[in-house]
Amino acid sequence: MRVMVLVKATADSEAGAMPETGMFEAMGRFNEELVNAGVLLAADGLKPSSAGKRVAFDGASRTVIDGPFAATRELVAGFWLWEVRDMAEAVEWVKRCPNPMPGPSEIEIRPLYEMADFGEAMTPELREQEQRQSDRLAGR
C-alpha cells in the first residue's frame, strides 16, 4: 500500500523559517530508518505558499492565483511517499517521526489509489498506457 504523508504547514513554515541543524539531523536519522526499512519512496519539503501559484479550473477557463494562500493549517509544508503494509504501519512510522515543526504540528496520512481501485473504468488500453508511463519513469 502506498501512502502520501503530508506535513501540514504552520505560521513558521509559511513565514519561511528554516529548521535548525538539530531538526535536520533528527529528520535525517528518521529518513535513514525509512530507507533502511524499504518504506521511503520519495520525500521533500515545500517552500511557503507565497512562492506558489494555484490554477483554478471552471470548464475551459483557467485562472492563475498567486500565493500566499489563507488557511495555513490546510497547507502542506512537506511530504513523504511511503510503501507500507497497511495504514496501521504508516501510523506507527509517523508516531516515531520527530516533530517536524518548532511548535505544535500535524502530519496527515492519505492512501494513494491503485489501479485495482478503478475497476472496469480502467480499460486494458488504459492499463497498458499506465504501465508504459510507469516503465518510462522507472527508467529515468
C-alpha positions in Angstrom: 0.0 0.0 0.0 1.4 3.4 -0.9 0.6 6.4 1.2 1.3 10.1 0.9 2.4 11.5 4.3 1.7 15.2 4.4 3.5 17.6 6.8 1.0 20.4 7.5 2.2 24.0 7.3 2.4 26.3 10.3 2.8 30.0 10.7 6.6 29.4 11.0 6.8 27.3 7.8 4.7 29.8 5.9 7.0 32.6 7.1 9.9 30.8 5.6 11.6 30.0 8.9 14.3 27.4 8.3 14.7 24.4 10.6 17.7 24.4 13.0 20.6 22.0 12.5 19.2 19.6 15.2 16.0 19.2 13.3 17.8 18.4 10.1 19.9 15.8 12.0 16.8 14.2 13.6 14.9 14.1 10.4 17.9 12.7 8.6 18.1 9.8 11.1 14.4 9.2 10.7 14.6 9.2 6.9 17.5 6.8 7.1 15.4 4.4 9.1 12.7 4.7 6.4 15.2 3.9 3.7 16.7 1.0 5.6 13.2 -0.5 6.1 12.4 -0.1 2.4 9.5 2.2 3.2 10.6 5.5 1.7 9.9 6.1 -2.0 10.2 9.9 -2.1 10.4 12.9 0.3 10.8 16.7 0.1 10.0 20.0 1.8 8.0 22.7 0.1 8.7 26.4 0.1 6.0 28.7 1.6 2.8 29.2 -0.3 3.9 32.8 -1.1 6.3 31.2 -3.6 3.4 29.1 -5.1 0.6 29.5 -7.5 -2.8 27.8 -7.9 -4.7 27.3 -11.1 -8.5 27.3 -10.8 -10.5 25.4 -13.4 -14.1 26.1 -14.5 -14.9 24.3 -17.7 -12.4 25.6 -20.3 -11.5 28.6 -18.2 -8.2 28.7 -16.2 -7.4 31.3 -13.6 -4.0 31.7 -12.0 -4.0 32.7 -8.3 -0.8 33.9 -6.7 0.2 32.8 -3.2 0.3 33.2 -0.3 -2.8 31.2 0.4 -5.0 31.6 3.5 -5.8 28.8 6.0 -2.2 27.9 6.9 -3.2 24.7 8.7 -4.7 23.4 5.5 -1.5 23.9 3.5 1.3 21.4 3.0 4.9 22.1 4.0 6.4 18.8 3.0 5.7 15.2 2.1 6.9 11.6 2.1 5.7 8.9 -0.3 5.9 5.5 1.5 5.2 1.9 0.7 3.8 0.2 3.8 1.8 -3.0 4.5 -1.2 -1.1 5.7 -2.4 2.2 7.4 -1.5 0.9 10.8 2.1 0.6 9.8 2.1 4.1 8.4 0.6 5.4 11.6 3.4 3.7 13.6 6.1 5.3 11.4 4.5 8.7 11.8 4.4 8.3 15.6 8.2 7.7 15.5 8.8 10.9 13.4 10.5 13.9 15.1 8.1 16.8 15.4 8.7 18.5 12.0 8.0 22.0 13.3 9.2 24.0 16.3 5.8 24.0 17.9 2.5 22.1 17.6 2.1 20.4 14.2 0.2 17.8 12.3 1.0 15.1 9.8 -1.7 13.7 7.6 -1.6 10.2 6.0 -3.5 9.5 2.8 -3.6 6.3 0.8 -2.9 6.5 -2.9 -5.3 5.0 -5.4 -4.0 1.8 -7.0 -5.1 0.6 -10.5 -7.3 -2.1 -9.0 -9.4 0.7 -7.2 -10.7 1.9 -10.6 -12.3 -1.3 -11.6 -13.8 -1.6 -15.1 -13.3 2.1 -15.8 -9.6 1.3 -16.3 -9.7 -0.5 -19.7 -6.9 -2.8 -20.9 -5.7 0.0 -23.2 -5.6 2.5 -20.3 -3.8 -0.1 -18.1 -1.2 -0.6 -20.9 -0.7 3.2 -21.2 -0.3 3.5 -17.4 2.3 0.6 -17.5 4.3 2.3 -20.3 4.4 5.5 -18.4 5.5 3.8 -15.2 8.2 1.9 -17.1 9.5 5.2 -18.6 9.5 6.9 -15.2 11.4 4.0 -13.7 14.0 4.2 -16.4 14.9 7.8 -15.8 
